[in-house]
């Protein structure tokens, strides 16, 4: 080697011989699972759904002074839509409703799939 010689030499002192090209079997769709079957696999994964009515920041001193009947002022105004979070990512907004004596939320705005994907990054 030297003076513009572009020939590469390989030291094969481990005794395995010269390298051989790798061949892979041809790729075909036979035996592949259709896309709708792939989605079935993830449909049973549990997710944490949270409805957030608001938040605030408090000093530890204030937190320790809380007792029964204390009121915590939140950053949302009365009548503002609540946020629906899935695994801490915003997916929708809605209004509080009562269904069979339980609280629920009626969705008024759903975040588009493109916006949801952008939140993942």
PENOR-V664033 format. One record per residue. RES is the residue in three letters. PSI is psi in radians with two decimals (999 if undefined). BURIAL is b if it has 16 or more other C-alpha atoms within 10 Angstrom, else e. Layout:
res->RES psi->PSI burial->BURIAL
res->RES psi->PSI burial->BURIAL
This chain:
res->UNK psi->2.64 burial->e
res->UNK psi->3.06 burial->e
res->UNK psi->1.07 burial->e
res->UNK psi->0.13 burial->e
res->UNK psi->2.08 burial->e
res->UNK psi->0.16 burial->e
res->UNK psi->2.25 burial->e
res->UNK psi->2.46 burial->e
res->UNK psi->2.51 burial->e
res->UNK psi->2.27 burial->e
res->UNK psi->1.92 burial->e
res->UNK psi->0.96 burial->e
res->UNK psi->-0.11 burial->e
res->UNK psi->-0.06 burial->e
res->UNK psi->0.27 burial->e
res->UNK psi->-0.09 burial->e
res->UNK psi->-2.93 burial->e
res->UNK psi->2.63 burial->e
res->UNK psi->2.53 burial->e
res->UNK psi->2.55 burial->e
res->UNK psi->2.57 burial->e
res->UNK psi->2.41 burial->e
res->UNK psi->2.48 burial->e
res->UNK psi->2.58 burial->e
res->UNK psi->2.69 burial->e
res->UNK psi->2.58 burial->e
res->UNK psi->2.24 burial->e
res->UNK psi->2.97 burial->e
res->UNK psi->0.02 burial->e
res->UNK psi->2.25 burial->e
res->UNK psi->-0.12 burial->e
res->UNK psi->2.56 burial->e
res->UNK psi->2.25 burial->e
res->UNK psi->2.68 burial->e
res->UNK psi->-0.70 burial->e
res->UNK psi->-0.45 burial->e
res->UNK psi->-0.58 burial->e
res->UNK psi->-0.68 burial->e
res->UNK psi->-0.52 burial->e
res->UNK psi->-0.57 burial->e
res->UNK psi->-0.60 burial->e
res->UNK psi->-0.12 burial->e
res->UNK psi->-0.37 burial->e
res->UNK psi->0.21 burial->e
res->UNK psi->2.17 burial->e
res->UNK psi->2.48 burial->e
res->UNK psi->2.61 burial->e
res->UNK psi->2.02 burial->e
res->UNK psi->2.23 burial->e
res->UNK psi->2.41 burial->e
res->UNK psi->2.09 burial->b
res->UNK psi->2.07 burial->e
res->UNK psi->-0.23 burial->b
res->UNK psi->3.13 burial->e
res->UNK psi->2.96 burial->e
res->UNK psi->2.92 burial->e
res->UNK psi->2.43 burial->e
res->UNK psi->2.63 burial->e
res->UNK psi->2.67 burial->e
res->UNK psi->-0.66 burial->e
res->UNK psi->-0.77 burial->e
res->UNK psi->-0.70 burial->e
res->UNK psi->-0.71 burial->e
res->UNK psi->-0.37 burial->e
res->UNK psi->-0.08 burial->e
res->UNK psi->2.50 burial->e
res->UNK psi->3.14 burial->e
res->UNK psi->2.27 burial->e
res->UNK psi->-0.14 burial->e
res->UNK psi->2.61 burial->e
res->UNK psi->2.27 burial->e
res->UNK psi->2.11 burial->e
res->UNK psi->2.22 burial->e
res->UNK psi->2.93 burial->e
res->UNK psi->0.02 burial->e
res->UNK psi->2.60 burial->e
res->UNK psi->2.67 burial->e
res->UNK psi->2.34 burial->e
res->UNK psi->-0.23 burial->e
res->UNK psi->2.61 burial->e
res->UNK psi->2.54 burial->b
res->UNK psi->2.72 burial->b
res->UNK psi->2.35 burial->b
res->UNK psi->2.09 burial->b
res->UNK psi->2.42 burial->b
res->UNK psi->2.07 burial->e
res->UNK psi->0.79 burial->e
res->UNK psi->0.35 burial->e
res->UNK psi->2.28 burial->e
res->UNK psi->2.20 burial->b
res->UNK psi->-0.36 burial->b
res->UNK psi->2.94 burial->b
res->UNK psi->2.69 burial->b
res->UNK psi->-3.09 burial->b
res->UNK psi->2.58 burial->b
res->UNK psi->2.38 burial->b
res->UNK psi->2.86 burial->e
res->UNK psi->2.18 burial->e
res->UNK psi->2.05 burial->e
res->UNK psi->0.82 burial->e
res->UNK psi->0.31 burial->e
res->UNK psi->2.59 burial->e
res->UNK psi->2.55 burial->e
res->UNK psi->-3.09 burial->e
res->UNK psi->2.27 burial->b
res->UNK psi->2.09 burial->e
res->UNK psi->2.26 burial->e
res->UNK psi->-0.34 burial->e
res->UNK psi->2.17 burial->e
res->UNK psi->2.30 burial->e
res->UNK psi->2.39 burial->e
res->UNK psi->2.68 burial->e
res->UNK psi->-0.66 burial->e
res->UNK psi->-0.73 burial->e
res->UNK psi->-0.65 burial->e
res->UNK psi->-0.70 burial->e
res->UNK psi->-0.69 burial->e
res->UNK psi->-0.57 burial->e
res->UNK psi->-0.47 burial->e
res->UNK psi->-0.52 burial->e
res->UNK psi->999 burial->e
